[in-house]
Amino acid sequence: MKSYNMVDVEVPDNPSVKIKKDTWIRAGASGLFHIAINNGQFVSKDDLLGVICNPFGGIENKVHASVDGYVIGTNNQPVVNEGDALIHLGIEG
């Protein structure tokens, strides 16, 4: 839209990334999911992505990245069940 002079905003000069593969990070337990990363963010293997807690806050299950990649999708539902897809990671070629 900026190239057509429809908006007057600064456009960041972000490099393009070509995603060749993808994977989903799934919930290892049921509970309340608290996400710790943002969409589009690069994460390294074993980085903390979020925490699944029981409703009483007593048990925590940490969710870590299984591979290096970019966050291309997240589950925004606070209540998750074991096996639910939580975070979609895109992997560069």
GROMACS elastic network, one bead per residue, 0.5 to 0.9 nm:
[ bonds ]
;  ai    aj funct       b0    kb
    1     4     6  0.52566   500
    1     5     6  0.64269   500
    1     6     6  0.52981   500
    1     7     6  0.60699   500
    1     8     6  0.88367   500
    2     6     6  0.57337   500
    2     7     6  0.51897   500
    2     8     6  0.63325   500
    2     9     6  0.70787   500
    2    10     6  0.84998   500
    2    11     6  0.80135   500
    3     6     6  0.76235   500
    3     7     6  0.85238   500
    4     7     6  0.79493   500
    5     8     6  0.68037   500
   11    14     6  0.87744   500
   17    92     6  0.70968   500
   18    91     6  0.83926   500
   18    92     6  0.58813   500
   18    93     6  0.69469   500
   19    22     6  0.75204   500
   19    69     6  0.88535   500
   19    70     6  0.86223   500
   19    90     6  0.57014   500
   19    91     6  0.54138   500
   19    93     6  0.62729   500
   20    90     6  0.74515   500
   20    91     6  0.60294   500
   20    92     6  0.54466   500
   21    89     6  0.86025   500
   21    90     6  0.60014   500
   21    91     6  0.50529   500
   21    92     6  0.68405   500
   21    93     6  0.72009   500
   22    69     6  0.83895   500
   22    88     6  0.71173   500
   22    89     6  0.55449   500
   22    91     6  0.54820   500
   22    92     6  0.86830   500
   23    66     6  0.89664   500
   23    67     6  0.86863   500
   23    87     6  0.84829   500
   23    88     6  0.59490   500
   23    89     6  0.53525   500
   23    90     6  0.66483   500
   23    91     6  0.78404   500
   24    85     6  0.61470   500
   24    86     6  0.70685   500
   24    87     6  0.57044   500
   24    89     6  0.60836   500
   24    90     6  0.88577   500
   25    63     6  0.81312   500
   25    64     6  0.82649   500
   25    65     6  0.72185   500
   25    66     6  0.75002   500
   25    84     6  0.85888   500
   25    85     6  0.60327   500
   25    86     6  0.56508   500
   25    87     6  0.51037   500
   25    88     6  0.63652   500
   25    89     6  0.75248   500
   26    63     6  0.85267   500
   26    82     6  0.76648   500
   26    83     6  0.53677   500
   26    84     6  0.53714   500
   26    86     6  0.52878   500
   26    87     6  0.71195   500
   27    30     6  0.70453   500
   27    33     6  0.87647   500
   27    52     6  0.79176   500
   27    61     6  0.89977   500
   27    63     6  0.75717   500
   27    80     6  0.72257   500
   27    81     6  0.68134   500
   27    82     6  0.50472   500
   27    84     6  0.53326   500
   27    85     6  0.64701   500
   27    86     6  0.63442   500
   28    52     6  0.85734   500
   28    61     6  0.76081   500
   28    62     6  0.89971   500
   28    63     6  0.79902   500
   28    81     6  0.83249   500
   28    82     6  0.52730   500
   28    83     6  0.61681   500
   28    84     6  0.83334   500
   29    52     6  0.71836   500
   29    53     6  0.87919   500
   29    61     6  0.71829   500
   29    80     6  0.80121   500
   29    81     6  0.63776   500
   29    83     6  0.73200   500
   29    84     6  0.89234   500
   30    33     6  0.85761   500
   30    52     6  0.72409   500
   30    53     6  0.80291   500
   30    54     6  0.74204   500
   30    79     6  0.76710   500
   30    80     6  0.54664   500
   30    83     6  0.82618   500
   30    84     6  0.86542   500
   31    52     6  0.56829   500
   31    53     6  0.53460   500
   31    55     6  0.64808   500
   31    78     6  0.82339   500
   31    79     6  0.57810   500
   31    80     6  0.55812   500
   31    81     6  0.65260   500
   31    82     6  0.82243   500
   32    51     6  0.80765   500
   32    52     6  0.53026   500
   32    53     6  0.51605   500
   32    54     6  0.61304   500
   32    55     6  0.65657   500
   32    77     6  0.86704   500
   32    78     6  0.53485   500
   32    80     6  0.61766   500
   32    81     6  0.88404   500
   33    50     6  0.69538   500
   33    51     6  0.57901   500
   33    53     6  0.65724   500
   33    76     6  0.86715   500
   33    77     6  0.77268   500
   33    78     6  0.52333   500
   33    79     6  0.62456   500
   33    80     6  0.64934   500
   33    86     6  0.85267   500
   34    49     6  0.87975   500
   34    50     6  0.54258   500
   34    51     6  0.52450   500
   34    52     6  0.62819   500
   34    53     6  0.78968   500
   34    78     6  0.71091   500
   35    38     6  0.81778   500
   35    49     6  0.61552   500
   35    51     6  0.65733   500
   35    52     6  0.86362   500
   35    63     6  0.89826   500
   35    74     6  0.86500   500
   35    75     6  0.89088   500
   35    76     6  0.85061   500
   35    86     6  0.89542   500
   36    48     6  0.71553   500
   36    49     6  0.52173   500
   36    51     6  0.77645   500
   37    41     6  0.70009   500
   37    43     6  0.84993   500
   37    48     6  0.82143   500
   37    49     6  0.57574   500
   37    50     6  0.72764   500
   37    71     6  0.82183   500
   38    41     6  0.55977   500
   38    42     6  0.89651   500
   38    71     6  0.71935   500
   38    74     6  0.84379   500
   39    42     6  0.88387   500
   39    70     6  0.80334   500
   39    71     6  0.52019   500
   39    72     6  0.59168   500
   39    73     6  0.62859   500
   39    74     6  0.70170   500
   40    70     6  0.58358   500
   40    72     6  0.57431   500
   40    73     6  0.81279   500
   41    69     6  0.84574   500
   41    70     6  0.55966   500
   41    71     6  0.54884   500
   41    72     6  0.82085   500
   42    68     6  0.75314   500
   42    69     6  0.56802   500
   42    71     6  0.64054   500
   43    46     6  0.84636   500
   43    47     6  0.62933   500
   43    48     6  0.86657   500
   43    49     6  0.83247   500
   43    65     6  0.71010   500
   43    67     6  0.80836   500
   43    68     6  0.57166   500
   43    69     6  0.55777   500
   43    70     6  0.61290   500
   43    71     6  0.73565   500
   43    89     6  0.87720   500
   44    47     6  0.55750   500
   44    65     6  0.67445   500
   44    66     6  0.82970   500
   44    67     6  0.64237   500
   44    69     6  0.65513   500
   44    70     6  0.87915   500
   45    48     6  0.89322   500
   45    64     6  0.74833   500
   45    65     6  0.50141   500
   45    66     6  0.52906   500
   45    69     6  0.80448   500
   46    49     6  0.86658   500
   46    63     6  0.87352   500
   46    64     6  0.50204   500
   46    66     6  0.60869   500
   46    67     6  0.73684   500
   46    68     6  0.84625   500
   47    63     6  0.84955   500
   47    64     6  0.53601   500
   47    65     6  0.54116   500
   47    66     6  0.83949   500
   47    68     6  0.88827   500
   48    51     6  0.80919   500
   48    62     6  0.70012   500
   48    63     6  0.60116   500
   48    65     6  0.66299   500
   49    62     6  0.77839   500
   49    63     6  0.55086   500
   49    64     6  0.53331   500
   49    65     6  0.64413   500
   49    87     6  0.82902   500
   50    61     6  0.86613   500
   50    62     6  0.61542   500
   50    63     6  0.52374   500
   50    64     6  0.72679   500
   51    60     6  0.63557   500
   51    61     6  0.56241   500
   51    63     6  0.56728   500
   51    64     6  0.88646   500
   52    59     6  0.81336   500
   52    60     6  0.56511   500
   52    61     6  0.50271   500
   52    62     6  0.63727   500
   52    63     6  0.73950   500
   52    80     6  0.82394   500
   53    56     6  0.77389   500
   53    57     6  0.56013   500
   53    58     6  0.71258   500
   53    59     6  0.55297   500
   53    61     6  0.64300   500
   53    62     6  0.87286   500
   54    57     6  0.53577   500
   54    58     6  0.64124   500
   54    59     6  0.56429   500
   54    60     6  0.69906   500
   54    61     6  0.89357   500
   55    58     6  0.79495   500
   55    59     6  0.87655   500
   56    59     6  0.79227   500
   57    60     6  0.72864   500
   65    68     6  0.72022   500
   65    69     6  0.84697   500
   65    89     6  0.85803   500
   67    89     6  0.82484   500
   67    91     6  0.79339   500
   68    89     6  0.83088   500
   68    90     6  0.86083   500
   68    91     6  0.67946   500
   68    92     6  0.85750   500
   69    72     6  0.89641   500
   69    89     6  0.56388   500
   69    90     6  0.53246   500
   69    92     6  0.67842   500
   70    88     6  0.83622   500
   70    89     6  0.53787   500
   70    90     6  0.50617   500
   70    91     6  0.65480   500
   70    92     6  0.82070   500
   71    74     6  0.74781   500
   71    87     6  0.69671   500
   71    88     6  0.59917   500
   71    90     6  0.63694   500
   72    87     6  0.78050   500
   72    88     6  0.55635   500
   72    89     6  0.56508   500
   72    90     6  0.60964   500
   73    86     6  0.83677   500
   73    87     6  0.57930   500
   73    89     6  0.71087   500
   73    90     6  0.89150   500
   74    85     6  0.83236   500
   74    86     6  0.58270   500
   74    88     6  0.61361   500
   74    89     6  0.89670   500
   75    78     6  0.81848   500
   75    80     6  0.89207   500
   75    84     6  0.88295   500
   75    85     6  0.69517   500
   75    87     6  0.62379   500
   75    88     6  0.85390   500
   76    79     6  0.89577   500
   76    86     6  0.81925   500
   77    80     6  0.69101   500
   77    86     6  0.89097   500
   80    83     6  0.84114   500
   80    84     6  0.62916   500
   80    85     6  0.86757   500
   80    86     6  0.82386   500
   81    84     6  0.56149   500
   82    85     6  0.89776   500
   83    86     6  0.87939   500
   85    88     6  0.76506   500
